[in-house]
Structures are given as structure tokens and as C-alpha cells.
């Protein structure tokens, strides 16, 4: 019997949920195989699936730590580095938006540290830019046309929920940016940005 991890196409977006029909035991077995094989893509999809199913936060934190330790070089950029309780809500809200016209603008989400607030520990910044989300995050953190909340509280880009909202026409991106911020706030998240 081969000990290689079952492959998951690394190009699949997390919203595709390639393990949605797998049993909990099958997801756990695939995650163990991913750790042995140092397969970050498979491990990320396993963790993402557990996250979307509402797995306990402590278990997701432990899985994230193990995956980043064993397979950091192959972990897709869309997997967050820490547990965020409301991540499934962010996916649900973002998947409610689509754009008809292509262009050069990107909608992005940035995780904010609100541990000092009663509604913390995390909030989210919703933005739109012609730069990639990672480039725009770096600009915020460097103080270049920075939103104060990202400069002071920005932790990481939450790439996964908005993968389908990249390369949009500017007018579409502006519309989605504002509507997504409203949808996330209506879902109970602490939201900044979304102008």
C-alpha cells in the first residue's frame, strides 16, 4: 500500500471544497497523509473543510500549527495562519457576490487585531485596489495610502473568501467592496473600510 498522500489540485479554490463529501474520518486520514508527505495543498483543503464544518477552534489551531511546521513551503496563500471563528461567515458573504465585467481591480479582506475590543479578538478590513491583495497589504503596513486600522491592527490578508473577486472592472469592484462590507457587518463582524 502506498503511503503517499492523496492529491488535491492545488489550483482549486477553497470555496470548491473538494473534500465536502468526505467523511470526518476520511478528512482526518487525508490530513495525516498530507503531514507525512509534507503536502501543504492537501493539508490546507483538509483544514478548510473542517473549518467550514464548524470543527472546534482548538483542533483547527493545532492542525494549522502542524501543517505550517511540516509543509510551509507548499501551503496555499489562501489558508490563514490562525483560527478565525467567523471565517465560514466571510466565505458565505463573499460568495454572494460576482462581477460581470473583468478589469484590473481586486477586492480584498485583511484580518484586524481587535483583541483590545469587547467584540474582538478579530475584525476585518474590506478594501479594493488595482494592486494584488498581498501588495496592497504591504503598502498599508508601510504607510503608503494606508488605512489607519490596517496600519495599526492588520495581521494578514484573508485571500480565500475573495479569490473570485479579483481582476474586476473598477466600478464593479467599488460596488462589491461596499456591499461586501455591509454584508459582513450585518453578519455581526467588526468591519472597517468598504468605502
SULHURA-V786476 format. One record per helix or strand. SS is the DSSP state (2 for helix, 1 for strand). FROM is the first residue (numbers start at 0). LEN is the number of residues. If there is no record, write none. Layout:
BEGIN
ss:SS from:FROM len:LEN
ss:SS from:FROM len:LEN
END
This chain:
BEGIN
ss:2 from:13 len:3
ss:2 from:23 len:14
ss:2 from:39 len:13
ss:2 from:56 len:18
ss:2 from:86 len:8
ss:1 from:101 len:12
ss:1 from:121 len:8
ss:2 from:132 len:10
ss:2 from:147 len:6
ss:1 from:153 len:4
ss:2 from:159 len:6
ss:1 from:167 len:1
ss:2 from:169 len:17
ss:1 from:190 len:3
END
